[in-house]
Amino acid sequence: MEGAKEDFLRRFGDDYGYPNALKNIDEMRSTEFKRLEGLTYLDHAGATLYSEAQLEAIFRDLSTKVYGNPHSQSDSSQATSDVISEARQQVLTYFNASPKDYKCLFTSGVTGALKLVGETFPWSSESCYMYTLENHNSVLGIREYALDLGATVLAVDIEEVEHLRGPKQSIHILKHSTQRRSEANSPREIQNGKCSGNSYNLFAFPSECNFSGKKFPLELVNIIKGYAGRRIGDSLQCRGSWLVLIDAAKGCATEPPDLARYPADFVTCSFYKMFGYPTGLGVLIVRNEAARLLNKKYFSGGTVSASIADIDFVKKRENIEQLFEDGTVSFLDIASIRHGFHIINRLTMLSIARHTASLATYTRNKMLELKHGNGLKLCLLYGRTVEKANPSNVGPTITFNLKRSDGSWFGYREVEKLASLSSIQLRTGCFCNPGACAKFLGLSHLDLLSNLEDGHVCWDDADVLHGKPTGAVRISFGYMSTFEDAEKFLTFLMTSFITKTSMLKVLYPSEAKANAFTDVRWRQLDGGVRLKSITIYPIKSCGGFSVSCWPLVNSGLKYDREWLLRGSNGEILTQKKVPRLCHIHTFVDLEQESLHLESQFCKDTLQISLQKDLSSSLLEEMNVYGERYLVHMYGNEVNEWFARAISLPCTFVRCASSMHRSCVRKADNRLCRDVQSQLNFTNEAQFLLISEGSLNDLNDRLRLNSQECVTEHGRPQIVDAMRFRPNLVISGAEAYVEDNWETVHIGKAQFSSLGGCNRCQMINIDQESGEVQKSKEPLATLASYRRVQGKILFGILLRYESPVSGDVEDSSDEEEHWLEVGQKVYSSLIISSASLQMENNHTL
């Protein structure tokens, strides 16, 4: 890294690191952002970080002064009013806005500011609301007010306009479909794309796109205002005045609009985007002339000079701030923003812009150079240019997707998961900017509707559908970002995603059949593979117990995952949410037909009969991860015991019957419903099998990575099979031979393999201590060599092929089989003459 930093400083040394400030970037990070040690934070477009010095100044201020409600004349109220007035002036100064021309209104955030414009704007049937396609949902939402009152709405693409100068300025606009609402309150007709009469129109654009980082030229303000009554490009010709709204939520952190040069009518910004704290406080900067056009109907405390309760009389205040700020403003948050501005002013906006631009330019250019071993590029960057970016027209934001060496996509959720394992925080999805997302990803209206029909919604895991990404990955730099942050991210890309040589993927039997391998043959395992342990987990996510033998039923191991705990809001409680669940120890006594429960946090042992009162207990329908179950409910005494055990209110339930079948994997690795077996409260399948040979290989790799994977005593971290919560552990098999099993015989019982088990952060929880491992192991090591199509696989899922005659729901004719430790394990498997390796096995 030293050589890379030297090269970086030779190019960007004059811009990077605040060389003229009291503290350079390294000193700032070590003294004011100590909590970032070991963490790379790259989501400053979502929320930048507050400094520890900033918080100390805020707490010192609040602990030494008394701020009262400003709607009074007391000394404490006057102190608050003075602080609010000072804050308004700081905001106006930041945007170079004269208080003679502009007013600063405090809102609940940028969304609140935009909503205020939308609900008070003088819409009419002859108004037009036009906005750039690349806008946040909060800007798009204004159209609901416009459409409801009969206005015309139009989304547009604006091509490069910063080069347009001269007396006859024009804008090249790519027009999208005109939106009108037939049931609008003020219906009207448009003839030949024209609307007549005087009206007020609104044009909205972001100073910087929060998806791509593209900066929109602020000259748009003057150009649009010059189009009163004239046709704009090929779009509607709307008479009347044009007002302009700038959403500066993203751009204000590095380049606030200069309102003296570009006199927009409305500008919105948010403080947590600028300096991290406070959240929930935004600003609407409004021109005085524009404020007088707004029609605010609602009145509240602080907005009226007088009102009479029992007749229709109210006298609203003339002062713009008092008229539009409902109720008591968040005055303690407002008092804190001056300490954020102190940091910004100390560093200067020019230095912050140059610092963040240097990091983004360096990272962007390096990403464009990354290639797989076969020459295909790894990164597809979205934005204004596909070449090396010019920092003058793009912000410190990089949005991209990654491609495999075969041209297929890495899903953004896979990137996010692996980044988290590398202690890198970034953002994925569409970032509430549907227009930019669809534009850059090439998603048509049909694509979007098809994805929705397939169940895809914001924030889910469906990151690639029909061969196209549904979102992207975004990194963004802030004023406290460092070269080391950028370099760690680039190293992460190189080590986690670049395939250095052409490699084949591990294929499960169903996949192998669908692919024409030339030398595929079947053979049986040698007789040395045996069942080493059997573990039952009666309660989902709670501790299990080991047995030497155990009966099989149609749903798997008898009583396995037959119970679960439900939170007070109906959510399913797991160790990922409640690690203390692993301290609940369970045991089922088959002879006494009872479930025994212990916890170090409960004095008494809880014993529950498996048969008593089942027929008369309350039945309820319950949704568990999208599937419906009928469940038995337990009384207060049982629920209170569990509440003490996990320190949370909860409800204990037992599966009475499931209304779905178990899952099997198709050749494309998607899930489909099976009709041959049932599930209790398991996620995917009845059984999880772990091979001791595979576990030994994993521990060997953890030892090699011992610098990171150590215990509190400094010894290399070793994981046992129970970390993965398997039902079955086998010994005597070669490492990962189970990947290619299709059928498994243990004793007289037969099982079908459903493929690999996709692992998550839960395996990083130590089952004895209930603590999440700081090293994020063993998942991080598994991710380095056990990754297939975004999944981190370890162990295989099995379905019991129950010898049932007749209806699968009726187990009365079932021939009972028992599993017993020591039984031989036989399996049929597919072997190819090709060397089957896990995807991205380049790290070995």
N, C-alpha and C positions, 0 to 999 in steps of 0.2 A: 504493500500500500504506500510505502514511503516514496517510491519512484513515481507512482501515479499521482501522488499529491504534489510532488515537485513539478510535474508536467502541468498539472491543473493550475498551480500558482503562477507558473510562467505565463499562462494565458489569461488567467482571471485574477491575478493577485491584486490589481488595483481596485477591483470591484468586490472581492470576497472578504468577509470577516470584520468589517468596520475598523480599519486600521487607524482612523482618526478619532475614534470614540475613547471614552475613559476605560472601557473594557472591550477587548477584542472578543471574537466569537468563542474561542476556547475558554477564556476566563468567564465569560457569561454563562456558558453551559456548565462549567464546574461549580459555580457559586450560586446561580439562580435557577438552575434546572437539574438539581441533583437527582430528582426522581426519574430522570431519563437514562440513568446509568444502565447499560445493558439493553436498552429499548430503542428501537428506531421508529420514530413517529413520523408518518408521511401522509397525514390526512388534514393538513391545515386548511384546505378548501372546505372541509366539513366543519372543523372547529380548530382554531389555533390554540396554543397553550398559554396559560398565565404563568408569570414568573413568580418565584417564591418571594422576591423582594417586593413585587407588586402587592401580593396578598398581605405581607407584613405591614406595608404602608396603609392599606385599607383597614386592617384590624386595629392598627395604632390610632388611626383617625376615628373610627367608630367607638373605640374604647375610651377616648379622651374627650369626646364632644357629645353634646346632646342635640339630636335632630328630632324636631316635633312635626306633627302634621302641618303642611304649609298653608292649609285653609284656615288660618287664624292669625292673630296679631301678637302672640307671645314671643318672648325672646328666642325660644327654641324653634318656633315656627318661622321666625324671621331668618334664623340661621339656615334653615332648610331652603327657604326661598332664595337666599343669596347663593347657595351652592347650586341650585337648579339654574339660576340665571347665568352663573359662571359656566356651567356645563353647556348650556345652549350656545353661548358665545364660542366655546372651544370647538364645538361641532361645526358651526358656521365658518370659523377660521380654517378648520381642517379642509373644508371644501371651497375655500376662498369665495365665500358668499357674503355679500354685504347685508348687515341686519336691516338696512333700509329697503332692501328688495326681497329678502327671504325671512322665513320664520322656521324655527326648529321645533317640531312636535315629537314628544316621546311616545312610543308605542310599545306594545308587548313583544315586538320583534319585527323583522322585515315583513313577514306574512301579515301581521296586524296592520302595518303601514300600507301595504298594497290593498288589503281589504278595505281600509278606510277610503282610499282613492276610488275604488270600484263602487262602493255603496253610496258615495256622495257626489260622484261626477254627474254633470248635467246631461245625461243621456237623453236622446230623443229619437224619433223614427228616422231622422235625417243624419244621425251621428254615425261615425265610423270608428271602430276600434281595430287598429292594425298593430300587429306585433311581429317581431322576428320569430322564425321557427325555433331558433335556439334560445328558449326562455324557460325559466323554472315554472313548475306547476302553479306556484303562487301568483305568477303573472298571468298565466293562462286562465286562472280562476276568475279574473276580472270580467272575462267575457260573459259569465253567467248574468251579471248585472246588465251588461250591454244588450245581450240577446233578449233578455226578459222585457226590456223596454223598447224593443223593435229596432235597435241599432244593427248595422251591418258589421260583421266581424271578418277579418281577413288575416291569415298568417302568411308571411312573406319570407323569402330568402333574399338577402342583400348581398350582391357580389362586391368585390373589392371596390370601395368607394373612397379610400383615403387618397387616391391619386387624382380624384376629380376636383379640379380647381377652375377658377375663371368666373366670368360674370354669368354664364349660363350653366350653372351646375345642374346635373341630373343624376338620378339613381337608377341603376339597372336592377330591377326587381323581378324575381321569379315568383309569380303569383300562384298561390294554392287556392283551393276551392273557397268560394264565398259562403259564409255561414249566416243564415237567417233563421229565425224561429217563427213559425207560422202562428203559434199560439201566444205571441208576444202581447204584452199589455197595450202597446201602441203600434198596431199593425200598419204596414205601409207597403207600397209597391215601388220597385226600382225599374226604370225604363232605360234600356241600353247601358246598364252599368253606371247610371248617373243618379245622383240624389240632389234635389233642389232645395232652395231656401237656405237660411242661415242656421248654423249648428256648431256644436263643439265636438271636435274629433280628438282622439287620443292615440298617440303612437308610443309603443313601449319597446325598449331593448335593454339588454344587459351591458354594462360597461365591460364585463368579461364573462364569457360563457363558463358556467360552472362544470360543464361536461368536458369540453376540449381545451379550455384555457384561452380560446380565441378572444382577442380584444376587439371590440367594435369601436370604430372611429367616432370620437365625440363630436366631430363636425356634423354628424347626423342631426344633431339638435338644430343647428342653424339651417341646414338644408331642408329639413321637414317643415320648420316654421315658415320657410319661404314659399311653401306650396299651398297657401291658403287659396281655396277655390280653383286650384289647377289640378290637372291629372298627374298622378304620381306613377310614372312608368306606364305599365299596361293595366294598372289596377283601377279601382273606382275613382271617379272624379267626385270628391266631396267638397261642397262649398262650406264656407265658414272657417273658423279658426282651428289650427292644429296646436294641441298641447302635447308636450313630450315628457315621458316618464323614463327615468334611468334606474334600473335595478342594479345598484352598486354593492350588493351584499358580498360578492366575491371580489370584485375589483378594488373596493375601498381599502383592502389590507395592504396593497402595494402601490396603487395609483388612483387616488380619489379624483373624481371629476372636478375640473376647475370651472366653477359656475360663473366666474367673471368672464371667461372666454366662451363658455358653452352654457347659456342660460336656460337650462332645462326647467320645466315647471314643477316637476316632482322628482325627488331623489330619495332612495331608501338605502339604509345601511344597518348593519348589526354589529354590536361591539365585540361579541365573542369571536367573530371572524377576524377582528382587528388585533385584539390583545387578550383574548381568552376569557376574560371575566369583566362584567357580569353576563350571564346568559339570560334569556327572556326579556331583554331590553333592546329596542330598536329605535330608529329615527325616521321620520318623514320630514324632509326639507321641502318646503313648498313656497313658491313665489307668491307674493302678496296678491297679485292680480288673479292668479289661479285659485288661491284660497277663497276669494270672494265669490267664485263661481260654484263652489261646492255647496251642496244642499244637505246639511246634516239634520235629520229629523229627531233622532233620539236626544234627550237631554238627561243630565245626571248631576250628581254632586259636583260642584265646582264649575259647571258649564253655564249656569244661569245667574242672572242678577236678582231675579225674583220669580216666584211661582205661587199660585194659589191652588190649594189642594182640591177644593170641591167645585171649581169651575174651570173652563178651558182657557187658562191664562198662564202665559210664561213669557218672561223677558230674558232673552239669551244674552250672554256677554258679547261685547264687541271685540275683545282681545282674542286674536286668532288662537294662541296657545291655549287659553282658558276655554274657548269654545269647542275645540276638537279633542282635548284630553279629558276623557271621561273619568270621573272619580278622582281619587288621590293617586298621583303618579308614584311609581316605585322609587321613592326619593332616596332610600339608602343605596340602591343600585346606582342611581344617578350620581350620588355623592362619590361613588367609587371610580367612576370613569376617568376622573382627572388623573388618577394614579396610572391608569393605562396610557393616557395621552402623554404623561411625563416620560414614559419609556419610548414611545414613538418619536416624540420631539427630541429626546436625547440622542437617539440614533439617526434621526432625520429620515423622511420618506424616500429621498433620493438614494440614500445608502441602503435602505431596506430593499428597494426595488432592484438595485444593482446586485446586491448580495443574493437575493432569491433567484434573479435571472441567471446569474453565473452558474448556480447549482443546477437549475432546470436545463440550461443549454448544454452543459457538460453531460448530464445524465441522458438527455434526449439523443445527443449525438452518439454516445456510447451504445445506447440501446439499438440504434439503427445499424450498428456495425456487428451486432451479435448474429451468428449463423450456426446452423447445425453442421455436422461433419459432412453432409452431402451438399452443402452450399446454400440450402434454403434459409431464408431469414427467420429469426425467432419472433421478432416483434413487429406488429402492425400498429402504427401510431395513428391516432385520429386528430384531426385539426385542420388548420389552414393550409398546411403544406406537407408533402410527403418527403421533402428533402430536409436537410439540416435546418432547423427552425431559426428564424430571426427573432431574437428576444424582444424586439420593439413591437411586434404585433401579436405576441402570445404571452400569457401570464406564466407564473411558476407552477404550472399544472401539466401533467403528462397523462393522457388517457390512452389505453392500448388494450390489445388482446394478444395472446401468444399462440403460435402455431407449432405443432409437432413436425418432426422431420418428414412425415408422410403427407403433410399439408392439412391434416385435421386440426381441430381447435383444442387447446387446453381450456377447460371451463373456468370461468372466473372464480367460482367457489373453490375449485382445487387450488388456484393461485392464492386465494385468501387464506385457506386452511394451512397451506405450507408456509406462507408468510408469517402467520401467527406462531407456528412452531419455530420459526427463526427469529422470533421477537421483533417482527416488523409489522407495524400497524398501518394498513392502507384501506381503501374503500373500493367496493365493487357494486355493480348494478347499473342503473340508468341515472342515479343521482337526482331523481325527481325532475328530469329534463327530457320528457318523452320525444320532443321534436328533434333535438340534437342526437339523441340515442338512435332513433329510427333513421335519421339522415346519414350518420356516419357508419352505422352498421348495415345499411342497405336493406332495411326492413320495410316492406310495403304495408299498406293497410290490411291486405289479405294475410300477410305474415303475422301481423300483430293480433288480428282477430283469431287466427288459427292457433296461435300460442295461448291465447286466453281460453279458447275452447278446450285446449289440452290441459287446462288447469293452472297455467303459469300466471302468477301475480307478482307484484313487487315484493322483494325480500325473500323469495323462496329459493330452492336449490336448483331449479330448472335453468341452468346456465347455457346450455346448447340444445336447441330444438330444430329439427328438420335440417340439420347440417349448418345452422347459423347460430352465432352467439346471440343471446337475448340481452346482454349487457356487456360491460367492459370493466377493466381494472383502472383505478385512478390513483396516482400518487401526486402529492403537492407539497411544496416547500413553504416554510414560514420564516420569520425573521431570526429564529433561533436554530434553524437547521444548519447542519455542518457538512463538510466534505465527507466525513466518515459515514454520515447517514446515507449519502448518495452511493458511496463505494460499497457499503454493506448491501444495499439493495441490488446493485449491479452484480456483486458476487453471488447473491441469492439466485438471480436469474441464471447465471452461468452454471452454477452447481446443481440446480434443481430442475432445469428444463432443457438444457442443451444436450442433444444426443451427439456424441463425438463420432460414433460409428453407426452404420446401419444395423439395427437390431430387430429381432423378432420378439413378439409379445408372448407371454404365457397364455395359452388358450385352454379353456375348459373343454371337456369332451364335446358338449353341444356346439361350441364354437369351432372345434377342430373338424367336426363333421362338415361344417359349412365352408371350410377352407380346404383347398386341395393340397394337402401335404402328400409327398410322394411315397414315403415309407412308413405308413402308420400301421402298427400291429398291436395286438392285445397280449397281455401276459398276466399271470397271477402273482401276487406278492409271495415272497418266501414266508415260511411258517414261523419266523422269529418275531413277528410283530404281535404284540399283545396289548390288551386293555390294562392300563396301569392304575387308573383311578376313575371313580364315578362321583359326581357332585350334584346335589339337588339344591335348587334355589327356590324354596316355596314362595317367597315374597319378592316381587320384582325389585331389583336393585339392592336388596338386603343381603346379609351374609348367607352363605350356603353351608351345607354339611356333607361330609364324605361318607360313603358307605362301601361295603365290600360286595353287596349285591342289591339289586332293586328291580321291581317289576316295571314292565312297559305297558302302556295303555295307548289308545288311539291318538291321544294328544301328545305323546312322548313319554318321558319319565313320569311316573305317577306323582301327582301333586307339584310338579315343577312349574314355577311361575303361575300358580293358580290364584295367588292373592296379589294385591297392590295397594299402595297408599295414594289417596287423592287429596290434593291441597284444598284450601278453603275456597279458592276460585274455580275449582273443578279441574285444575291441571294435574297431570300425572307426575308424581314425585320420583325423581331418579337421583343417583349419586352426583350427576353433573350439576344439579340444582341444590341437593342436600347431601353433602358428603357424609354426614353423620349416619346415614342409612346403613353404611357398611359396619357400624358398631352394633346393629341389631342382629343377634345370633339366633339361628333357627334350627329346629330339629323336629322331624316327624316320627312319631312312634307308631309303627304300623299295627302292633298288637293292641295298644291302648286306643288306637285311632284318635290321636290328639296331636296338635301342633304346639310345640314348646318354644317360648320366646324369651330372650334375655337381652339386657342392655346395661352397660356400665352406668348409664344415667338414670336407671330405674332400680329401686331397692328390691322390688318383687319380680318374680318370674311370672310371665303370663302363660296360661295354658288354655287352649281353645279346642273344644271337641270338634272332630271332623264330621260327625253325624248328628249330634244333638240339635234339635229344633231347626234343622235345615229346611224341612218341608214347610214350616210355618214362618220362616224368616222373611223379611221384606225383600221383594225383588224390584230392581230398577234397571232401566235401560241406560247404557253408558257408552259414550264414544271414546275409544282409545286409539289415538293416532289415525283417525279417519275410519275406523272399523267399529261396528256396533256389537255390544255384548249385553247379555242379561247378567246382572250381578246380585249376589246376596249382600245385604248391608248388615253391619254390626252395631251394637248399642254403644252408649256413652262410655261405659266402663272400659271397653276395649279401645275406643278411640282416644280416650284420655291417657291411657298407658302409652300409646304411640306418640301422642303429642308431647309427653314428657321425654320420651326417648330422643326425639329429633328437635325439640324446642319449637315446634310449629303446630298450629291447629291442622288436623288432618282427619280423613275418614278411611277406615279399613274396609276393603271390599273383596269378595271372592267371586271368581268366574263361575257362573251357573251354566252358561252355554254361549258359544260364539256364533255369530251370524255370518261368518265368512270362512273361507278355506285358507290353507297355508300358501305361501308364495314359492314359486320356482322361477329360475332365471331362464329367459329365452336366449337364443344365440346372440342377440344384440345387447345382452346384459341388462335388459329392462325386465320388470317384474310382471308376472301374470298370475291369475288365480288358478289354483289347483283344486280338484274335487276329490282327492284321495285321502286327505287327513285334516285334522283340526289343530288350531293353535289355542293355547291359553293366552297369557299376557306377554308372550315373546314378541320381539320386534319383527323378525323375518322368518325364522324356522324353529323347529322343535328342539334341535340339538346343535351345539357348537363343539367341534372336535379339534383338539390341539395335539400336535405331534411333538414329543420330547426332542426328537432330532432337530426339528425346526427351531424350537426354543433354544437349544444349545447353540445353534448357528447365530441366532439373534444375540445371545449373551456374549459370544465371541466378538461380535461387531461392537457391542457396547463397551467391551474391554478395550478394543482398539481406539474407541472414542473416549477413553477414560478421563481425559482432561476436562471434558464437559460433564460426563456421567459419573459423578462420584457421590457417595453417601455423605452424611454429616460428619462421619469419622474419617473421610478422605479416601475410602476404599472404592474401587470401581463398582458401579451400580449393577446389580444382578437382579433380574426379574424371574419370578417363578410363574408356573402355569396359571396360578390362581389370579394373577393380575388381569388375565383375559376373561375370567369368569366362565371357564369351559364346563360343559357337562361331562365330557369324556376326554381323557388324556391317554395317548398310546405311546408305547416305547418300542424301539427296535427298527423303526423305519428311517430311511434316509431323509435328510432335510428337504422339505417341501415336495416330497413325492405325492403327498395328499392333494396337491393342486390339480392333478390330472385324474383323480379317481372319479369313476362314474357310479359304481355300486360298491357297497361295503357290507361284509358279513361279520358279525360279532356273535359267536355262539350260533344259535339257531335264528337269530334276528337279522333281517335284511334292511338296509338303509340305502337311500339314493342321495347322491351328493348334489347339492344345489349351488355349488360354487364357493368362492372365497367369501370370508366375512369381512365387511368393510369396517375398519376400526376408526374410532373417534377419540377425543380427548379423555374419555372415561378411563382408558387404560393407563393414563398418567396418574391416576389416583391410587395411592398405596392402600391396599385393602385392610391393612392392620392399623395404620395411623389415621386413615381417612383424609390424608393431606395430598394436595396436588403437587407433584414433583416440580421443583423450580427449573430443572433442566429440560422439562417437557419431554422426558423420555419415559417409555421406549418409542413413543409415536414418531418422534423426530427421526430416529434411526430407521425405523420401518419405512418412513416416507422416502428415504434415500435409495431404497432398493426394492420395495414391495409395492410399487405404484402401478396401477393399470387403469387407464381411462378415468383418471381423477380419483380412484378409490385406493385406499391403503389397505392391502389384504393381509390377513394373518389368521390361520385356522380355516376350517371349512364348515359349512352348514349342511346338516343332514335332515332328511325326512324319513321317519319310520314307515316301512311298508307293512302296515298292520294286516295280519291274516284274518280279515273280517269278511264274513259272508253277508249278503243283503245290504241294507241301507247303511251308509257310513255313519249315520247318527246313532245307530243301534249297535252297541258293543256287547250285547248279551251273548253272541255267538263267538266272541273273540277267544282264540287260543292264547292263553297268557304266556308270554315270554319274559325271562328275567335276564338282565345283564349281570355279569359277575367279573370282578377283578381277576385278571389272569387269563381270561378267555382269549383265544387266538383271533386275530383280525385278518381277514382276507378281503382283497379288493381287486376289481378289474380296472385297468387303467390304459390310457392311450400314450404311446411313446412315439415320437417322431425322430427320424434320423437327423433332423435339424436340431441345432442347439437351442432349446427353448429357454429364453431368458426374460426376466421382468423388464418392462419398459423403463428406460432411463437408468440402466444398471451401470452407467458410466463411472460412478463414484468408486467402484470396487477396484 
